[in-house]
Amino acid sequence: MNPPSGSASRQKKLFRWGISLLSLLVLTVVAFVLGMSAGELDISVWDVPRILAEKEGVEYVVLTRIRLPRIILAIAAGGGLSLSGAVLQGIYRNPLVEPFTLGISGGAALGVALAIVFTLPAVLGAFALPLAGFSGALLAIVFVYVLGARFGQVNVNNMLLIGVMVSFVSSSVMMLMMSLATAQNLHSIIFWMMGSLDEPNSMLIRLTLIVSVSSLVVASFFSRALNALRLGEANAWHLGINTGLTIRVMFLLASLVAGVCVASTGVIGFVGLVIPHLVRVLAGSDYRILLPASFLGGGIFLIICDAIARTIIAPNELPIGVITGIAGGIMFIVFLSRSRSTLKVN
Amino acid sequence: MSGLLTVHNFSCGYGDKFVLRDVNLQARHGEISGIIGPNGSGKTTLFRGITGELPARSGEVLLNGRDISQMPYNARARSMAVVAQHVYATDVTVEEYVLMGRLPHRKQFQLFETKEDYEIAHHYMQLTNVYDLRDKLMSKISGGEQQLANIARALTQQPELLLLDEPTSHLDITHQVQILNLIQKLNEEMKLSVLMIIHDLNLAGEYCDYLVMLKDGQPFKQGLPDEVLNYQVIEEGYKTVVVVQPNPVSHKPAVFLVSDKILKQKNKENRQEKSPDQSGKNL
């Protein structure tokens, strides 16, 4: 029998995680440079660092005023949505859950549709749509939480079903709004729903970044509790985990970050579903690596999708939701059929 | 010998239904105690009450005199480890699975296991013979090995009391005996106190120092195996005809079942012989 070699196994694990994070960080930098160079105005990848260092000229303005905010929003929203998906799949122990299965996008879209139909933007200005979207998402979250977690006992299956129902009801009501809306309002609603990283308000971008990064930090402190939940709620309880508290806090955190992301970018589907699964296969299911890796992975994915959306039919721009859906979906199907791995969350 | 775990006037249940009413029992320091009883007698409910999963409607569960519902979660898991019946076979390696036993010992905000955590986990993995499986996934090892890994994880919590829910169900006799011998060894060498639900009356008689038979949510009989595994007690508790004979080697009570056909034949023979003291279940 081998002597116990505690430090060797421990170092191996930490080393593997370190490598994973480092490669994702490198990929983020690569995606950042690619995203900076892509667009209507032709800027070569190699010129990006020089232009940023010189701090002058038209190209500098394009890079810092137009492209940089989009990339920051891509990291914030992609990271936030992906983190949210990873956390939700964990607490529901269900591979198909993503922020939008739980009615968050439905609620947000309904909020925005109502705001547009009742001409709220005219009253409140630039913050109107994000605010309406967030209120709608918040309402859906509160609804799911209160109904799903009543009587002091958290029943994740109930919460999931109620979330799906909230999603259906709100999208039906939204269709009702759309069928009653004027052609111009209808266009605004559809445009918002397709999602876009083109956000003129830098306050909103900063807010989204702060919310999603701090969610990552908070969720990381729960990562060992999330690991224990992989063994089932009863076993986590036996290990001294406050399962009810963990599930509630993680649900609220995941839905709030998704709500903020949706409010600032519109509906960008698929990130929250696909990225955590890819990361699980590549980096493992331990939440201590899964959460930061999903965050970075989501950011990289969205930067690249946005670069494609901006260039593929330039000078026009495709809605980013189209790219994430098509690219993400195909990538995922190919990946699943090749790797012979099954969707696993626990 | 003092009471390590005391269940005092304990009632609990699901929804509006009470499954257990005013249960009183004790598991003593350094002993292996077994809970037996027919299906639906409340064994699992009692188990979930003791682990704190099901809140008490009245009464309390005391561990070393402390009410477990008032204990901090981590403190509870440090003094009481649970081996549940269902092992969620997940894509965690055996090593990572066993390491989860260090969770109740972690400091607040401590993200990574310490070197000591690994050493403790490896120690118990060797004790339970799963050290060589450490890089295998839990879902890729056999049921018996999963149960051993489960026990290793529980031991890694370094508890005073080990609670097991039917540790030998679904296992063949090789693994049944392997698991129970291990539990007995831990009890003797580490002075670990054990409380387990155990379905098999013969194994209960062979391995337990103290038995509690539940019936309709109440302890129907508790005491030494010889007192509880008595044919009259079993026949009333389980509504089944049994024969109890001492095991020829261990002299612990062993329970035999008799088929209906044979029973009828025996009854007929008895009636023909008309001898009143031949009941077919002499001890």
Interface residues (C-beta under 8 A of the other chain):
Chain A: M1 N2 P4 S5 G6 S7 S9 R10 L14 S220 F221 S223 R224 N227 A228 R230 L231 G232 A234 N235 W237 H238 L239 G240 I241 N242 S285 D286 R288 K344 N346
Chain B: R48 T51 G52 E53 Y73 N74 A75 R76 A77 R78 A81 V82 A84 H86 Y88 T90 D91 V92 E95 E96 Y97 M100 G101 L103 P104 R106 F109 L111 F112 E113 K115 E116 D117 Y118 E119 A121 H122 H123 Q126 Y131 D132 R134 Q157
